[in-house]
Amino acid sequence: MLGKSRSNQTVIDAWKEGESWRNGSGSLYTDGDLLWSYSLVIGYTGSGYEKLKIVIDYTAPDNVTQTTSEHVGLAKSVTEHTMNPDSSILAEIRNKVER
């Protein structure tokens, strides 16, 4: 079960630590591996031994809401690793989510 907090930063910190968490409104949540803004995966955990946290650099107005852009900005504050949302790696992430 996901923990609850009103703080988006708490969710981001939980993702960084590999823990599940959800904000009070349910708009930002993580299972510790993937990070969602609404139903869009905006971050994932790499598969290497380091388990790097990688943010998918969605920002408005590129078909995402201002809130999602803010969630992405918070996630970028805890990792230096970002990727373009047009990357072919996203197909692998989508397959992981659909299982």
MODELLER restraints for C-alpha pairs under 7 A, 6 or more apart:
rsr = mdl.restraints
at = mdl.atoms
rsr.add(forms.Gaussian(group=physical.xy_distance, feature=features.Distance(at['CA:2:A'], at['CA:20:A']), mean=5.19, stdev=0.5))
rsr.add(forms.Gaussian(group=physical.xy_distance, feature=features.Distance(at['CA:2:A'], at['CA:21:A']), mean=4.66, stdev=0.5))
rsr.add(forms.Gaussian(group=physical.xy_distance, feature=features.Distance(at['CA:2:A'], at['CA:22:A']), mean=5.97, stdev=0.5))
rsr.add(forms.Gaussian(group=physical.xy_distance, feature=features.Distance(at['CA:3:A'], at['CA:20:A']), mean=6.56, stdev=0.5))
rsr.add(forms.Gaussian(group=physical.xy_distance, feature=features.Distance(at['CA:3:A'], at['CA:21:A']), mean=4.52, stdev=0.5))
rsr.add(forms.Gaussian(group=physical.xy_distance, feature=features.Distance(at['CA:3:A'], at['CA:22:A']), mean=5.90, stdev=0.5))
rsr.add(forms.Gaussian(group=physical.xy_distance, feature=features.Distance(at['CA:4:A'], at['CA:21:A']), mean=5.95, stdev=0.5))
rsr.add(forms.Gaussian(group=physical.xy_distance, feature=features.Distance(at['CA:4:A'], at['CA:22:A']), mean=4.97, stdev=0.5))
rsr.add(forms.Gaussian(group=physical.xy_distance, feature=features.Distance(at['CA:4:A'], at['CA:23:A']), mean=5.53, stdev=0.5))
rsr.add(forms.Gaussian(group=physical.xy_distance, feature=features.Distance(at['CA:4:A'], at['CA:24:A']), mean=6.00, stdev=0.5))
rsr.add(forms.Gaussian(group=physical.xy_distance, feature=features.Distance(at['CA:5:A'], at['CA:22:A']), mean=6.50, stdev=0.5))
rsr.add(forms.Gaussian(group=physical.xy_distance, feature=features.Distance(at['CA:5:A'], at['CA:23:A']), mean=4.87, stdev=0.5))
rsr.add(forms.Gaussian(group=physical.xy_distance, feature=features.Distance(at['CA:5:A'], at['CA:24:A']), mean=5.31, stdev=0.5))
rsr.add(forms.Gaussian(group=physical.xy_distance, feature=features.Distance(at['CA:6:A'], at['CA:23:A']), mean=4.99, stdev=0.5))
rsr.add(forms.Gaussian(group=physical.xy_distance, feature=features.Distance(at['CA:6:A'], at['CA:24:A']), mean=4.35, stdev=0.5))
rsr.add(forms.Gaussian(group=physical.xy_distance, feature=features.Distance(at['CA:7:A'], at['CA:23:A']), mean=5.95, stdev=0.5))
rsr.add(forms.Gaussian(group=physical.xy_distance, feature=features.Distance(at['CA:8:A'], at['CA:23:A']), mean=5.84, stdev=0.5))
rsr.add(forms.Gaussian(group=physical.xy_distance, feature=features.Distance(at['CA:8:A'], at['CA:28:A']), mean=6.81, stdev=0.5))
rsr.add(forms.Gaussian(group=physical.xy_distance, feature=features.Distance(at['CA:9:A'], at['CA:74:A']), mean=6.98, stdev=0.5))
rsr.add(forms.Gaussian(group=physical.xy_distance, feature=features.Distance(at['CA:11:A'], at['CA:21:A']), mean=5.40, stdev=0.5))
rsr.add(forms.Gaussian(group=physical.xy_distance, feature=features.Distance(at['CA:11:A'], at['CA:22:A']), mean=5.99, stdev=0.5))
rsr.add(forms.Gaussian(group=physical.xy_distance, feature=features.Distance(at['CA:11:A'], at['CA:23:A']), mean=6.37, stdev=0.5))
rsr.add(forms.Gaussian(group=physical.xy_distance, feature=features.Distance(at['CA:11:A'], at['CA:29:A']), mean=6.21, stdev=0.5))
rsr.add(forms.Gaussian(group=physical.xy_distance, feature=features.Distance(at['CA:11:A'], at['CA:30:A']), mean=6.86, stdev=0.5))
rsr.add(forms.Gaussian(group=physical.xy_distance, feature=features.Distance(at['CA:12:A'], at['CA:74:A']), mean=6.96, stdev=0.5))
rsr.add(forms.Gaussian(group=physical.xy_distance, feature=features.Distance(at['CA:12:A'], at['CA:75:A']), mean=5.91, stdev=0.5))
rsr.add(forms.Gaussian(group=physical.xy_distance, feature=features.Distance(at['CA:14:A'], at['CA:20:A']), mean=6.29, stdev=0.5))
rsr.add(forms.Gaussian(group=physical.xy_distance, feature=features.Distance(at['CA:14:A'], at['CA:21:A']), mean=6.25, stdev=0.5))
rsr.add(forms.Gaussian(group=physical.xy_distance, feature=features.Distance(at['CA:14:A'], at['CA:32:A']), mean=6.67, stdev=0.5))
rsr.add(forms.Gaussian(group=physical.xy_distance, feature=features.Distance(at['CA:15:A'], at['CA:30:A']), mean=5.93, stdev=0.5))
rsr.add(forms.Gaussian(group=physical.xy_distance, feature=features.Distance(at['CA:15:A'], at['CA:32:A']), mean=4.69, stdev=0.5))
rsr.add(forms.Gaussian(group=physical.xy_distance, feature=features.Distance(at['CA:15:A'], at['CA:33:A']), mean=6.70, stdev=0.5))
rsr.add(forms.Gaussian(group=physical.xy_distance, feature=features.Distance(at['CA:15:A'], at['CA:35:A']), mean=6.73, stdev=0.5))
rsr.add(forms.Gaussian(group=physical.xy_distance, feature=features.Distance(at['CA:16:A'], at['CA:53:A']), mean=6.70, stdev=0.5))
rsr.add(forms.Gaussian(group=physical.xy_distance, feature=features.Distance(at['CA:18:A'], at['CA:32:A']), mean=3.88, stdev=0.5))
rsr.add(forms.Gaussian(group=physical.xy_distance, feature=features.Distance(at['CA:18:A'], at['CA:33:A']), mean=6.05, stdev=0.5))
rsr.add(forms.Gaussian(group=physical.xy_distance, feature=features.Distance(at['CA:19:A'], at['CA:31:A']), mean=6.36, stdev=0.5))
rsr.add(forms.Gaussian(group=physical.xy_distance, feature=features.Distance(at['CA:19:A'], at['CA:32:A']), mean=4.17, stdev=0.5))
rsr.add(forms.Gaussian(group=physical.xy_distance, feature=features.Distance(at['CA:20:A'], at['CA:30:A']), mean=5.13, stdev=0.5))
rsr.add(forms.Gaussian(group=physical.xy_distance, feature=features.Distance(at['CA:20:A'], at['CA:31:A']), mean=4.08, stdev=0.5))
rsr.add(forms.Gaussian(group=physical.xy_distance, feature=features.Distance(at['CA:20:A'], at['CA:32:A']), mean=4.66, stdev=0.5))
rsr.add(forms.Gaussian(group=physical.xy_distance, feature=features.Distance(at['CA:21:A'], at['CA:29:A']), mean=5.66, stdev=0.5))
rsr.add(forms.Gaussian(group=physical.xy_distance, feature=features.Distance(at['CA:21:A'], at['CA:30:A']), mean=5.44, stdev=0.5))
rsr.add(forms.Gaussian(group=physical.xy_distance, feature=features.Distance(at['CA:21:A'], at['CA:31:A']), mean=6.64, stdev=0.5))
rsr.add(forms.Gaussian(group=physical.xy_distance, feature=features.Distance(at['CA:22:A'], at['CA:28:A']), mean=6.01, stdev=0.5))
rsr.add(forms.Gaussian(group=physical.xy_distance, feature=features.Distance(at['CA:22:A'], at['CA:29:A']), mean=4.18, stdev=0.5))
rsr.add(forms.Gaussian(group=physical.xy_distance, feature=features.Distance(at['CA:22:A'], at['CA:30:A']), mean=6.47, stdev=0.5))
rsr.add(forms.Gaussian(group=physical.xy_distance, feature=features.Distance(at['CA:23:A'], at['CA:29:A']), mean=6.32, stdev=0.5))
rsr.add(forms.Gaussian(group=physical.xy_distance, feature=features.Distance(at['CA:27:A'], at['CA:37:A']), mean=5.65, stdev=0.5))
rsr.add(forms.Gaussian(group=physical.xy_distance, feature=features.Distance(at['CA:27:A'], at['CA:38:A']), mean=4.67, stdev=0.5))
rsr.add(forms.Gaussian(group=physical.xy_distance, feature=features.Distance(at['CA:28:A'], at['CA:36:A']), mean=5.68, stdev=0.5))
rsr.add(forms.Gaussian(group=physical.xy_distance, feature=features.Distance(at['CA:28:A'], at['CA:37:A']), mean=4.67, stdev=0.5))
rsr.add(forms.Gaussian(group=physical.xy_distance, feature=features.Distance(at['CA:28:A'], at['CA:38:A']), mean=6.10, stdev=0.5))
rsr.add(forms.Gaussian(group=physical.xy_distance, feature=features.Distance(at['CA:29:A'], at['CA:35:A']), mean=5.96, stdev=0.5))
rsr.add(forms.Gaussian(group=physical.xy_distance, feature=features.Distance(at['CA:29:A'], at['CA:36:A']), mean=5.38, stdev=0.5))
rsr.add(forms.Gaussian(group=physical.xy_distance, feature=features.Distance(at['CA:29:A'], at['CA:37:A']), mean=6.81, stdev=0.5))
rsr.add(forms.Gaussian(group=physical.xy_distance, feature=features.Distance(at['CA:30:A'], at['CA:36:A']), mean=6.12, stdev=0.5))
rsr.add(forms.Gaussian(group=physical.xy_distance, feature=features.Distance(at['CA:33:A'], at['CA:44:A']), mean=5.69, stdev=0.5))
rsr.add(forms.Gaussian(group=physical.xy_distance, feature=features.Distance(at['CA:33:A'], at['CA:45:A']), mean=5.19, stdev=0.5))
rsr.add(forms.Gaussian(group=physical.xy_distance, feature=features.Distance(at['CA:34:A'], at['CA:41:A']), mean=6.74, stdev=0.5))
rsr.add(forms.Gaussian(group=physical.xy_distance, feature=features.Distance(at['CA:34:A'], at['CA:43:A']), mean=5.68, stdev=0.5))
rsr.add(forms.Gaussian(group=physical.xy_distance, feature=features.Distance(at['CA:34:A'], at['CA:44:A']), mean=4.37, stdev=0.5))
rsr.add(forms.Gaussian(group=physical.xy_distance, feature=features.Distance(at['CA:34:A'], at['CA:45:A']), mean=6.44, stdev=0.5))
rsr.add(forms.Gaussian(group=physical.xy_distance, feature=features.Distance(at['CA:35:A'], at['CA:41:A']), mean=5.70, stdev=0.5))
rsr.add(forms.Gaussian(group=physical.xy_distance, feature=features.Distance(at['CA:35:A'], at['CA:42:A']), mean=5.67, stdev=0.5))
rsr.add(forms.Gaussian(group=physical.xy_distance, feature=features.Distance(at['CA:35:A'], at['CA:43:A']), mean=4.72, stdev=0.5))
rsr.add(forms.Gaussian(group=physical.xy_distance, feature=features.Distance(at['CA:35:A'], at['CA:44:A']), mean=6.07, stdev=0.5))
rsr.add(forms.Gaussian(group=physical.xy_distance, feature=features.Distance(at['CA:36:A'], at['CA:42:A']), mean=5.49, stdev=0.5))
rsr.add(forms.Gaussian(group=physical.xy_distance, feature=features.Distance(at['CA:36:A'], at['CA:43:A']), mean=6.95, stdev=0.5))
rsr.add(forms.Gaussian(group=physical.xy_distance, feature=features.Distance(at['CA:37:A'], at['CA:68:A']), mean=5.68, stdev=0.5))
rsr.add(forms.Gaussian(group=physical.xy_distance, feature=features.Distance(at['CA:37:A'], at['CA:71:A']), mean=6.66, stdev=0.5))
rsr.add(forms.Gaussian(group=physical.xy_distance, feature=features.Distance(at['CA:42:A'], at['CA:55:A']), mean=5.85, stdev=0.5))
rsr.add(forms.Gaussian(group=physical.xy_distance, feature=features.Distance(at['CA:42:A'], at['CA:56:A']), mean=4.97, stdev=0.5))
rsr.add(forms.Gaussian(group=physical.xy_distance, feature=features.Distance(at['CA:42:A'], at['CA:72:A']), mean=6.58, stdev=0.5))
rsr.add(forms.Gaussian(group=physical.xy_distance, feature=features.Distance(at['CA:43:A'], at['CA:54:A']), mean=5.49, stdev=0.5))
rsr.add(forms.Gaussian(group=physical.xy_distance, feature=features.Distance(at['CA:43:A'], at['CA:55:A']), mean=4.24, stdev=0.5))
rsr.add(forms.Gaussian(group=physical.xy_distance, feature=features.Distance(at['CA:43:A'], at['CA:56:A']), mean=5.52, stdev=0.5))
rsr.add(forms.Gaussian(group=physical.xy_distance, feature=features.Distance(at['CA:44:A'], at['CA:53:A']), mean=5.90, stdev=0.5))
rsr.add(forms.Gaussian(group=physical.xy_distance, feature=features.Distance(at['CA:44:A'], at['CA:54:A']), mean=5.44, stdev=0.5))
rsr.add(forms.Gaussian(group=physical.xy_distance, feature=features.Distance(at['CA:44:A'], at['CA:55:A']), mean=6.64, stdev=0.5))
rsr.add(forms.Gaussian(group=physical.xy_distance, feature=features.Distance(at['CA:45:A'], at['CA:51:A']), mean=5.68, stdev=0.5))
rsr.add(forms.Gaussian(group=physical.xy_distance, feature=features.Distance(at['CA:45:A'], at['CA:52:A']), mean=5.62, stdev=0.5))
rsr.add(forms.Gaussian(group=physical.xy_distance, feature=features.Distance(at['CA:45:A'], at['CA:53:A']), mean=4.63, stdev=0.5))
rsr.add(forms.Gaussian(group=physical.xy_distance, feature=features.Distance(at['CA:45:A'], at['CA:54:A']), mean=6.11, stdev=0.5))
rsr.add(forms.Gaussian(group=physical.xy_distance, feature=features.Distance(at['CA:46:A'], at['CA:52:A']), mean=5.06, stdev=0.5))
rsr.add(forms.Gaussian(group=physical.xy_distance, feature=features.Distance(at['CA:46:A'], at['CA:53:A']), mean=6.24, stdev=0.5))
rsr.add(forms.Gaussian(group=physical.xy_distance, feature=features.Distance(at['CA:46:A'], at['CA:54:A']), mean=6.92, stdev=0.5))
rsr.add(forms.Gaussian(group=physical.xy_distance, feature=features.Distance(at['CA:53:A'], at['CA:79:A']), mean=6.36, stdev=0.5))
rsr.add(forms.Gaussian(group=physical.xy_distance, feature=features.Distance(at['CA:53:A'], at['CA:81:A']), mean=6.75, stdev=0.5))
rsr.add(forms.Gaussian(group=physical.xy_distance, feature=features.Distance(at['CA:54:A'], at['CA:79:A']), mean=6.98, stdev=0.5))
rsr.add(forms.Gaussian(group=physical.xy_distance, feature=features.Distance(at['CA:54:A'], at['CA:81:A']), mean=4.92, stdev=0.5))
rsr.add(forms.Gaussian(group=physical.xy_distance, feature=features.Distance(at['CA:54:A'], at['CA:82:A']), mean=5.27, stdev=0.5))
rsr.add(forms.Gaussian(group=physical.xy_distance, feature=features.Distance(at['CA:55:A'], at['CA:75:A']), mean=6.52, stdev=0.5))
rsr.add(forms.Gaussian(group=physical.xy_distance, feature=features.Distance(at['CA:55:A'], at['CA:76:A']), mean=6.31, stdev=0.5))
rsr.add(forms.Gaussian(group=physical.xy_distance, feature=features.Distance(at['CA:55:A'], at['CA:81:A']), mean=6.34, stdev=0.5))
rsr.add(forms.Gaussian(group=physical.xy_distance, feature=features.Distance(at['CA:55:A'], at['CA:82:A']), mean=4.60, stdev=0.5))
rsr.add(forms.Gaussian(group=physical.xy_distance, feature=features.Distance(at['CA:55:A'], at['CA:83:A']), mean=6.30, stdev=0.5))
rsr.add(forms.Gaussian(group=physical.xy_distance, feature=features.Distance(at['CA:56:A'], at['CA:82:A']), mean=5.72, stdev=0.5))
rsr.add(forms.Gaussian(group=physical.xy_distance, feature=features.Distance(at['CA:56:A'], at['CA:83:A']), mean=5.03, stdev=0.5))
rsr.add(forms.Gaussian(group=physical.xy_distance, feature=features.Distance(at['CA:56:A'], at['CA:84:A']), mean=6.01, stdev=0.5))
rsr.add(forms.Gaussian(group=physical.xy_distance, feature=features.Distance(at['CA:56:A'], at['CA:85:A']), mean=5.60, stdev=0.5))
rsr.add(forms.Gaussian(group=physical.xy_distance, feature=features.Distance(at['CA:57:A'], at['CA:72:A']), mean=6.61, stdev=0.5))
rsr.add(forms.Gaussian(group=physical.xy_distance, feature=features.Distance(at['CA:57:A'], at['CA:82:A']), mean=6.12, stdev=0.5))
rsr.add(forms.Gaussian(group=physical.xy_distance, feature=features.Distance(at['CA:57:A'], at['CA:83:A']), mean=5.85, stdev=0.5))
rsr.add(forms.Gaussian(group=physical.xy_distance, feature=features.Distance(at['CA:57:A'], at['CA:84:A']), mean=5.53, stdev=0.5))
rsr.add(forms.Gaussian(group=physical.xy_distance, feature=features.Distance(at['CA:57:A'], at['CA:85:A']), mean=6.03, stdev=0.5))
rsr.add(forms.Gaussian(group=physical.xy_distance, feature=features.Distance(at['CA:58:A'], at['CA:64:A']), mean=6.97, stdev=0.5))
rsr.add(forms.Gaussian(group=physical.xy_distance, feature=features.Distance(at['CA:58:A'], at['CA:69:A']), mean=6.38, stdev=0.5))
rsr.add(forms.Gaussian(group=physical.xy_distance, feature=features.Distance(at['CA:58:A'], at['CA:72:A']), mean=6.61, stdev=0.5))
rsr.add(forms.Gaussian(group=physical.xy_distance, feature=features.Distance(at['CA:58:A'], at['CA:85:A']), mean=6.27, stdev=0.5))
rsr.add(forms.Gaussian(group=physical.xy_distance, feature=features.Distance(at['CA:59:A'], at['CA:69:A']), mean=4.55, stdev=0.5))
rsr.add(forms.Gaussian(group=physical.xy_distance, feature=features.Distance(at['CA:60:A'], at['CA:66:A']), mean=5.79, stdev=0.5))
rsr.add(forms.Gaussian(group=physical.xy_distance, feature=features.Distance(at['CA:60:A'], at['CA:69:A']), mean=5.73, stdev=0.5))
